[in-house]
Amino acid sequence: METPSPPKKGRLQPTLVLATLSAAFGSAFQYGYNIAVVNTPHRVLKSFYNDTYFERHGTFMDEKVMLLLWSCTVSMFPLGGLLGSLIVGVLVDKCGRKGTLLINNVFAIIPAILMGVSKVAKAFELIIFSRVVLGICAGISYSALPMYLGELAPKNLRGALGTMTEVFVIVGVFLAQIFSLQAILGNPTGWPVLLALTGVPALLQLLSLPFFPESPRYTLIQKGDEDTARQALRKLRGWADVEDEMAEMRVEDQAEKAEGRLSVLNLFTFRSVRWQLISIVVLMAGQQLSGINAINYYADTIYESAGVEATRSQYVTVGAGVVNIVMTVISASIVECLGRRRLLLVGYGICGSACLTLMLALLFQVGPHFPATLPPGRGWMGPAARRAQSLSCPTSASSASSPTSPDIPLGPEAIGAYSFLVFAGICLLTAIYIYVVIPETKGKTFVEINRTFAKRNRVEILERKEDVTGAEPHAPSLPAKETSF
């Protein structure tokens, strides 16, 4: 009997690299940039709000009104993210992965223009409205981008390309911190340009992404266009014979049809993916509520409360951004060596310890004068057949868990620096959940991970004979059979 040849390993072809850069820079960048862009110039923007109000009413804003307006400016972004995450499933199915990213650029370019002219128009409302629209853009891109990159990449490179979403989010945060320096654009004359810069990556993506292929899987399965899918795979893989990968996608489609079509809401009632979904929500909510967004959104205020001079706090913020980038690159480099689970546990341990240290520093530095309240901070493990529905769940959890405001006068007035004690507690609870529930996924296929969760979900995986014998090692398993609790 002839020994079957081993599967080919994909390489970083120019088409794949350039498509990844175009998609990630124009999409994930928006999320990171708009998290941090209002941090350093917050005094300048508040002054604009106050001056505009004075011109309209002949008096300056009451302090509580100012706090409320600024709270809306900050919190409208995660609110928009939640809205975007709720519609992304429909968009990626109807318009395609690349098509969704292209359409999504409208939600970045229009608000960029509105914020750029807000000073001339003397309308701070344009900034608040634009933050909602930018949030929609971020919510859509944070779900559609990983799906697009995952379906472009060969199996052996999906992990590496999957990290590009987070890498470009961090790059967006860092560039926002750089451009927000008072010596650059974070000043009374430069802030309209600072806010409008978010439209530049979107414009570049709108001009470049049409030259790269749509997801081959979407083209083959949902559009039924075999020739176009085959051509796209050949460009992305760099070899002519792509029939094996085409066959794998067809098998996956058959498994998806056998499992049935589920909406996002129905997905939570499907027992075979119950713990996978719970784990996704816990991880994404734990990330948002870990305290990191308290730093990203309000770093200057926190550092000044800790005793750092106002003129220097912006540079401390940039230093934190450098550390963020370095650690992201290190994590992406060692994740295959150490494993996902171990890295998650270490990360939440460090984050919780840092929150406790920051709380103590603030308490001993400023005592009761610390601001009354602070905002909370910030891999699909189930069957591949429900990407559109499942990927909207973590983004919804992420956006819903994002901060609403540091100053909004509804929280407990005395909590102050003890906010970081809450964040540390959340880090601890998330780490406990990871230790107890989440298995290590290093070196495991989706089928093997699905089997692990099947025991916790109390379902039986009905496997084909070919999967057991290894004749078709890449084919997904058939639907799970539910068992009684």
C-alpha positions in Angstrom: 0.0 0.0 0.0 1.3 3.4 -0.9 2.2 5.6 2.1 0.2 8.9 2.0 2.4 12.0 1.8 2.4 14.2 4.8 0.3 17.4 4.6 2.0 20.5 3.3 3.0 23.2 5.7 1.9 26.6 4.7 4.4 29.4 4.3 4.1 33.2 4.6 3.4 34.0 1.0 3.5 37.7 0.0 -0.2 37.7 -0.6 -1.0 36.3 2.9 1.4 38.8 4.6 0.1 41.9 2.8 -3.6 40.8 3.3 -2.9 40.3 7.0 -1.2 43.7 7.3 -4.0 45.5 5.4 -6.8 43.9 7.4 -5.2 44.1 10.8 -3.9 47.7 10.5 -7.2 49.0 9.2 -9.4 47.1 11.7 -7.7 46.1 15.0 -5.8 49.4 15.1 -9.1 51.3 15.5 -9.9 49.4 18.7 -6.6 50.2 20.4 -6.3 53.8 19.1 -9.7 54.9 20.4 -9.2 53.3 23.8 -6.3 55.6 24.6 -6.7 58.6 22.4 -8.8 60.6 24.9 -6.6 59.9 27.9 -3.8 62.5 27.7 -5.7 65.4 26.1 -8.7 65.1 28.5 -8.0 68.6 29.9 -7.9 70.1 26.5 -11.1 68.4 25.4 -12.9 69.4 28.6 -11.8 73.0 28.1 -13.3 72.9 24.6 -16.6 71.5 26.0 -16.6 74.3 28.6 -15.8 77.1 26.1 -18.5 75.9 23.7 -21.0 75.8 26.5 -20.1 79.3 27.6 -20.6 80.6 24.0 -24.0 79.1 23.9 -25.3 79.9 27.4 -23.1 82.7 28.7 -22.0 80.7 31.7 -19.6 77.9 32.3 -20.7 74.3 32.9 -21.5 73.0 36.3 -18.9 70.5 37.5 -21.4 67.7 37.6 -22.5 68.4 34.0 -18.9 68.4 32.9 -18.4 65.0 34.6 -21.5 63.6 33.0 -20.5 64.8 29.5 -17.0 63.5 29.8 -18.3 60.2 31.2 -20.5 59.9 28.0 -17.5 60.7 25.8 -15.6 57.8 27.3 -18.4 55.3 27.8 -20.0 55.7 24.3 -17.1 53.8 22.8 -17.7 50.5 24.6 -21.4 50.9 24.1 -20.9 51.2 20.4 -18.7 48.1 20.6 -21.5 46.2 22.1 -23.8 47.3 19.3 -21.2 46.3 16.7 -20.7 42.9 18.1 -24.4 42.2 17.9 -24.6 42.8 14.1 -21.3 41.3 13.0 -22.7 37.8 12.6 -25.2 38.9 10.0 -22.6 41.0 8.2 -20.0 38.3 7.8 -22.6 35.8 6.5 -24.2 38.2 4.0 -21.2 40.3 2.9 -18.3 38.0 3.5 -15.3 38.4 5.9 -13.4 40.8 3.6 -16.6 42.6 2.6 -17.6 43.2 6.2 -14.2 44.7 6.9 -14.5 47.0 3.9 -18.0 48.1 4.8 -16.9 48.7 8.4 -14.4 51.4 7.2 -17.5 53.7 6.8 -17.9 53.6 10.6 -14.3 54.9 11.0 -14.0 57.5 8.2 -17.3 59.3 8.9 -16.7 59.8 12.6 -13.1 60.8 11.9 -14.3 63.6 9.7 -16.9 64.7 12.2 -14.4 64.9 15.1 -12.0 66.7 12.8 -14.5 69.5 12.2 -16.0 69.6 15.7 -13.8 72.5 16.8 -14.7 74.6 13.8 -18.4 73.6 14.1 -18.2 74.4 17.9 -20.1 71.2 18.6 -18.8 68.8 21.3 -21.8 66.6 20.6 -20.1 65.5 17.4 -17.3 64.0 19.4 -19.7 62.0 21.7 -21.7 60.8 18.7 -18.5 59.8 16.8 -17.3 57.8 19.8 -20.5 55.6 19.5 -19.9 55.1 15.8 -16.2 54.3 16.3 -17.3 51.8 19.0 -19.5 50.0 16.4 -16.5 49.9 14.1 -14.3 48.4 16.8 -17.0 45.8 17.8 -17.4 44.6 14.2 -13.7 44.5 13.4 -12.8 42.7 16.7 -15.0 39.8 15.6 -14.6 39.9 11.8 -10.9 40.3 11.7 -9.9 37.1 13.5 -12.4 35.1 11.4 -10.9 36.5 8.2 -7.3 35.9 9.2 -8.1 32.4 10.5 -9.7 31.4 7.2 -6.9 32.9 5.1 -4.1 31.2 7.1 -2.9 27.6 6.7 -3.3 25.4 9.8 0.3 25.7 11.0 0.2 29.5 10.9 -3.3 30.2 12.3 -1.9 30.7 15.8 0.7 33.2 14.7 -1.7 35.2 12.5 -4.3 35.0 15.2 -2.1 37.1 17.5 -2.1 39.9 14.9 -5.4 41.2 16.2 -4.1 41.8 19.6 -0.7 43.0 18.3 -2.3 45.8 16.3 -4.7 46.7 19.1 -1.6 47.3 21.3 0.1 49.2 18.4 -3.0 51.4 18.2 -2.9 52.1 21.9 0.8 53.0 21.7 0.5 55.3 18.7 -2.4 57.1 20.4 -0.2 57.6 23.5 2.6 59.0 21.3 0.4 61.3 19.2 -1.4 62.5 22.3 1.7 64.0 23.8 1.3 67.8 24.4 4.3 68.4 22.2 2.8 66.6 19.3 -1.1 66.7 19.0 -2.4 66.7 22.5 -2.8 70.5 22.7 -5.5 73.1 22.0 -4.6 73.4 18.3 -3.7 69.7 17.5 -6.5 67.7 19.1 -8.9 67.8 16.1 -6.2 66.2 14.0 -5.4 63.7 16.8 -9.0 62.5 16.8 -9.3 62.5 13.0 -6.2 60.3 12.5 -8.4 57.3 13.2 -9.7 57.6 9.7 -6.3 57.2 8.0 -5.9 53.4 8.6 -9.5 52.9 7.5 -8.8 54.8 4.3 -5.7 52.8 3.6 -7.6 49.5 4.1 -10.4 50.7 1.9 -7.8 51.3 -0.9 -5.7 48.2 -0.4 -7.9 45.3 0.9 -9.9 45.0 -2.4 -6.8 43.7 -4.1 -6.6 40.6 -1.8 -8.8 37.5 -1.8 -12.0 36.9 0.2 -11.9 34.1 2.6 -11.7 30.9 0.5 -13.9 29.1 3.0 -16.6 31.7 2.6 -16.3 31.8 -1.2 -16.5 28.0 -1.4 -19.1 27.2 1.2 -21.4 30.2 1.3 -21.0 31.5 -2.2 -20.5 28.1 -3.9 -17.8 29.5 -6.2 -15.2 26.7 -6.4 -13.1 28.3 -9.1 -12.6 31.6 -7.1 -11.9 29.7 -3.9 -9.3 27.5 -5.7 -7.6 30.6 -7.1 -7.5 32.3 -3.8 -6.0 29.3 -2.1 -3.3 29.1 -4.7 -2.3 32.7 -4.2 -2.3 32.3 -0.4 -0.5 28.9 -0.3 2.0 29.3 -3.2 1.3 25.9 -4.8 -1.1 24.7 -7.4 -2.6 21.6 -5.8 -5.1 22.8 -3.2 -7.7 20.0 -3.6 -7.0 18.5 -0.2 -7.8 21.8 1.6 -10.9 22.2 -0.6 -12.0 18.7 0.4 -11.5 19.6 4.1 -13.7 22.6 3.8 -16.4 20.6 2.2 -16.3 18.0 5.0 -16.5 20.8 7.5 -19.5 22.2 5.7 -21.2 18.9 5.9 -20.6 18.7 9.6 -22.0 22.2 10.0 -25.1 21.4 8.1 -25.6 18.2 10.1 -25.3 20.1 13.4 -27.9 22.7 12.2 -27.9 26.4 12.0 -28.0 28.3 15.3 -28.4 31.9 16.2 -26.3 33.6 18.9 -29.1 33.2 21.4 -29.8 29.6 20.6 -26.1 28.9 20.8 -26.4 29.3 24.6 -29.0 26.5 24.8 -26.9 24.0 22.8 -25.4 21.7 25.5 -22.4 20.5 23.5 -20.8 24.0 23.5 -22.1 25.3 26.8 -18.9 25.3 28.8 -16.9 26.6 25.8 -19.2 29.7 25.6 -19.1 30.2 29.3 -15.3 30.0 29.2 -15.1 32.6 26.4 -17.4 35.0 28.3 -15.4 34.6 31.5 -12.1 35.1 29.8 -13.1 38.2 27.9 -15.0 39.7 30.8 -12.0 39.0 33.1 -9.7 40.7 30.6 -11.9 43.8 30.5 -12.4 43.9 34.3 -8.7 43.2 35.2 -7.9 46.8 35.6 -5.9 47.4 32.4 -8.5 49.7 30.9 -8.4 51.8 34.0 -4.8 52.5 32.9 -5.5 52.8 29.2 -8.4 55.2 29.6 -7.3 57.3 32.6 -3.5 56.7 33.0 -2.6 60.4 33.3 -5.2 61.0 36.1 -4.1 57.9 38.0 -0.4 58.8 37.7 -1.0 62.3 38.9 -3.0 61.0 41.8 0.0 58.9 42.7 2.2 61.9 42.8 3.6 62.1 39.3 3.8 65.7 37.9 1.2 66.6 35.3 3.9 67.4 32.7 5.6 64.1 33.2 2.6 61.7 33.6 2.1 61.6 29.8 5.6 60.2 29.3 4.9 57.6 32.0 1.8 56.6 30.0 4.0 56.1 26.9 6.4 54.0 29.0 3.5 51.8 30.0 2.6 51.5 26.3 6.1 50.3 25.5 5.9 47.6 28.2 2.5 46.6 26.8 4.0 46.1 23.3 7.0 44.2 24.5 5.0 41.8 26.6 2.5 41.2 23.7 5.4 40.3 21.4 7.0 38.0 24.1 3.6 36.3 24.7 3.1 35.7 21.0 6.6 34.2 20.8 6.4 31.8 23.8 2.7 30.8 23.7 3.5 27.6 21.7 6.3 26.8 24.1 4.6 27.4 27.5 1.0 26.7 26.5 -2.1 28.9 26.6 -3.4 27.8 30.0 -0.1 28.4 31.8 0.4 31.8 30.2 -3.2 32.9 31.2 -2.6 31.9 34.8 0.7 33.8 34.9 -0.8 36.8 33.3 -3.7 37.1 35.7 -1.4 36.5 38.6 0.8 39.4 37.5 -2.2 41.6 36.8 -3.8 41.0 40.2 -0.5 41.6 42.0 -0.1 44.9 40.1 -3.6 46.0 41.0 -2.8 45.5 44.7 0.5 47.3 44.4 -1.2 50.3 42.7 -3.9 50.4 45.3 -1.4 50.6 48.1 0.7 53.2 46.3 -2.4 55.4 45.8 -3.6 55.0 49.4 -0.3 55.8 51.0 0.4 58.6 48.5 -2.9 60.6 48.5 -5.1 59.0 51.1 -8.8 60.0 50.8 -8.3 62.5 48.0 -8.1 60.0 45.3 -11.0 60.3 42.7 -14.1 58.7 44.0 -14.6 56.0 41.4 -12.5 54.4 38.6 -13.7 52.4 35.6 -13.2 48.7 35.5 -10.4 47.6 33.2 -10.2 45.1 30.3 -9.9 31.6 21.4 -12.8 30.1 20.5 -12.5 26.5 21.8 -15.6 24.9 20.2 -16.5 23.5 16.8 -15.5 25.6 13.8 -18.9 25.3 12.4 -20.3 28.2 14.4 -17.7 30.9 13.8 -20.0 33.8 13.0 -22.2 33.3 16.0 -19.5 32.3 18.5 -17.1 35.1 17.7 -19.8 37.7 18.4 -20.1 36.4 22.0 -16.6 37.3 23.3 -16.8 40.7 21.7 -20.2 41.3 23.3 -18.8 40.2 26.6 -15.7 42.4 26.1 -17.7 45.5 25.2 -20.4 45.0 27.9 -17.6 44.7 30.5 -15.8 47.8 29.4 -15.8 50.9 31.6 -18.6 53.3 31.7 -16.9 56.2 33.6 -14.4 57.1 36.2 -16.3 60.1 37.4 -20.0 59.3 37.0 -21.6 60.2 40.3 -23.5 56.9 40.8 -20.8 54.8 42.3 -19.9 54.6 46.0 -18.2 57.9 46.9 -15.6 56.3 49.3 -14.3 53.5 47.2 -11.4 55.5 45.7 -8.2 53.5 45.3 -10.0 50.4 46.5 -11.3 50.1 43.0 -8.1 48.2 42.3 -8.9 45.8 45.0 -12.0 44.9 43.1 -9.9 44.4 39.9 -7.5 42.2 41.9 -10.4 40.0 43.1 -11.7 39.6 39.6 -8.2 38.5 38.4 -8.1 35.9 41.2 -11.6 34.6 40.4 -10.7 34.4 36.7 -7.5 32.6 37.4 -9.3 30.1 39.6 -11.8 29.5 36.8 -9.0 28.9 34.3 -7.3 26.4 36.7 -10.4 24.4 37.4 -12.3 24.5 34.0 -10.1 25.3 31.0 -7.8 22.6 29.6 -4.5 23.2 28.0 -4.9 23.5 24.2 -1.3 23.4 23.2 -0.7 20.9 20.4 -4.3 19.8 20.4 -6.7 19.8 17.5 -10.2 21.3 17.6 -11.6 17.7 17.8 -9.4 16.8 20.8 -10.4 20.1 22.6 -14.0 19.3 21.8 -13.7 15.9 23.4 -12.3 17.4 26.6 -15.2 19.8 26.9 -17.7 17.1 25.9 -17.1 15.4 29.3 -17.9 18.6 31.2 -20.9 19.3 28.9 -22.1 15.8 29.6 -22.5 14.9 25.9 -21.1 12.0 23.8 -19.1 12.8 20.7 -20.3 10.6 17.8 -17.2 10.1 15.7 -16.9 8.7 12.2 -15.0 5.5 11.7 -12.5 7.5 9.5 -11.7 9.8 12.4 -10.9 6.8 14.7 -8.7 5.0 12.2 -6.9 8.2 11.2 -7.8 8.0 7.5 -9.1 11.6 7.5 -7.2 13.2 10.4 -8.4 16.7 9.7 -12.1 16.1 9.3 -14.3 17.4 12.1 -16.4 15.2 14.3 -20.1 14.7 13.8 -22.6 16.4 16.1 -22.5 15.6 19.8 -25.2 13.5 21.3 -26.6 15.0 24.5 -26.9 12.9 27.6 -29.0 13.5 30.7 -27.6 15.5 33.6 
